[in-house]
């Protein structure tokens, strides 16, 4: 991941995880209830599509969740596809 030196920001006020690359904000919107984050939507500026930013922000977000002992509900279609390609992260999916 070439964005490993860029810090992931948990913007609690905006309910989003954010990654700023070349001055442009990419984000994952979420709802947070108790120990679970419902990951709703991933967005990268159109001018930065195809640069691996979406994958980087998802991976950084999942690392954050794991390090802080949170679970997730992957409502975002991009994150669902990411989990199929990287099944090791399925351990973070909240069980009913």
N, C-alpha and C positions, 0 to 999 in steps of 0.2 A: 504494500500500500504506500503510494508516494506522498500521502497526506498525513503520515504518522506524526509529524512535528506540529501539526495544527491542532490546537486545543478544541475539544468539544465543549460547548457551553450549554448548560441546562438553564434555559430562560424560563424560570418558573412563572413569571408574570405573563408571558405570552404562551405558556404551555407548549414549549417546543425545545427540541434539541437542535443546536445550530452549529454550523461549520462555515467559517468565512474564508473563501479562497479568492485571492486577487481582488479583495474588496467587495465580493458578492456573497450574499447570504444564501446558503442552502439550509433546509430544515426538515425535521420530522415533527409534525403536530401530534400531541398526545393528550389523553385524559389520564389523570393519576388518582387512583383510589386505593388507599391503604398501601399495600405492598405490591400493587400491580399497575403497570403502565399499559394503557390501550394505545398502541401506535397506529394513528389514524391515516396519515398522509405524508409521503416523502416528496419534496420538491427541490429541484435544482434549476437555477436560471437557464433558460434555453440556450444562451450563448456558451454554456459550459457543459452541455450534454455530451456524452461520449468520452468524458475525461476520467471516469472512475470515481467521481465525487459522490454519487448516490451510494455506491457500494462502500465507500470509506465512511460516510456518515452512519450508515446502518451498522457497520462493524464496530465503530467507536461507540455507538449507542448501546449495542448489545454487550460490549465490554463493560460499559458503565453500569448497566443493569446487573450484570454478573458480579462485579466487584462490590456493589452495594446491596446485594442479596434481594433484588427485586425480580418479579416475574413480569411477563408481558402477554398481551393479547395482540396478535399480528393482524389488525384489521386492514392495513395498507396492502394493496395488491403487490407492490414492488417488494415489500418485506416478505410476503408469502413466497414469491419467486426466489428471493435470496435464501430463504430457509430450505427450499428444495435443493438448491445448489450447495448449501453449507449446513447439512443436517445436524452437525454438532451443536448448533445453537438452539435446536428444538427443546433442549433441556430447560430453557427459560420460559417456554410456553406454559401459561397458567392452566391448570387442570380444573375442571368444574367440580 
